[in-house]
């Protein structure tokens, strides 16, 4: 008999996310990885600022809520004082790739032995649909109402590509949760990102292409299609760095 | 290391922090406090601790937040412009009720200012070191000895009341050398922190360290609870020094390095028969209001002396309900007044009293 159970380390509370948002799927994958590796009792999660701010209510491990963009620095403070514990951050694109870029880059280059779950949905969800650092050229948001023009608003940032150049990064992979197959692949990647930490390999970051049907103004299904048709060509899925693989770097 | 040594003020803070059980230091270089980071970098590996140079002041204070949230004693240090950067993190640390120690070895401001000693962050330290309703426990050492002993006080008070504590020093105290006596070898009986987020171990419910309350009533409740602790700090932790106040017509109020110049000026004035004394606040928050109020019953004039444009004057006026005149003398931008300069000011005030 196959039972679709709630992962033990995912709290039994209603999530606040909008219908069709893929945060819920990613939360579940993180919880499944924590369960599979039996590390909930030793794990400290760092919630960030943005739609996932309430992540501290959704995981059963100890949680800390960090200031906007500062989760990797807070994670550094926890991990360096408790090197045998497991520390992960859960951050959106505004948090990780705009206001917290310095904290992200330097945690990566130091090779902090932590796991970063990075949700890229190309928009600011919580504040209601403003331009993100990852908003695509031409994409309409409330602060790029005529479409993002690189000559005015600048270019989007490709985080996995950039971070894969840094010595301290052990593993950087971009995944998606738009299809069951991709969800399974994301599950594997996220678990590997935690396993790397257990094995003291250095920093692992999993970038998840995610949806925001509410602020994209799409149905959940159309939003998944937009991830495939529009986001993936700009943000190709794949492994950008993996020191555990033989010649596995992209 | 023996217990009595000749040291720079900055080094005394660093050594005292380690002896008080702070094995985690996160910082960023800025004059005139860099010796703290350098000392930590040298000593920490030898005592099994960690000195980590962060990419910014912002990162450093957030590393302290992570360390404090997971239950250990942690410290960061900086000088004025760097403290402004830390303000965000300090506010979150208050909102999360985390104990830690922040050192500000002040230099002249605003902006990049200068690198000479100043006290122009008094307002920032005592009134608004970050957004929101908040206080820090603020101590103002006046000697290298106090740089060491008040570091221990700062850690103990921080842990006891779950509040960040600030050591508000200045470039002169940071750079000068004096003998210092470390009264403890190595503190080991550190307080237990059952609220810390360091892994529940399957033995307790999960801990959440958080400053977000979207429900206004809940947020108000959390602030009121914190202010009950602030009340306790006001009741229990005020520290000050009085010197020749008993018969004084003129009472000087000054803290930190400035109080020492004032004491020299007091000797010069006393030699000329002028009755002048000093109240030196050692805690700037909570403020020694009662001591000032008592002195105002007999004194005829209060003179505030600071290395700024008069940031403590209002606290003095409020403390004494404006009972007697309060005047101000200060130098700013990194300039220190001489004892003779202060004597002239005391003589001027004394002349007015006897008219």
Interface residues (C-beta under 8 A of the other chain):
Chain A: X40 X41 X42 X43 X44 X46 X47 X53 X56 X57 X59 X60 X61 X62 X63 X64 X65 X66 X67 X70 X73 X74 X75 X76 X77 X78 X79 X80 X81 X82 X85 X86 X102 X103 X105 X106
Chain B: X24 X26 X50 X52 X54 X55 X56 X58 X59 X60 X62 X63 X64 X65 X66 X67 X68 X69 X70 X72 X74 X88 X89 X92 X96 X197 X198 X199 X200 X201 X202 X203 X206 X207 X208 X209 X210 X211 X212
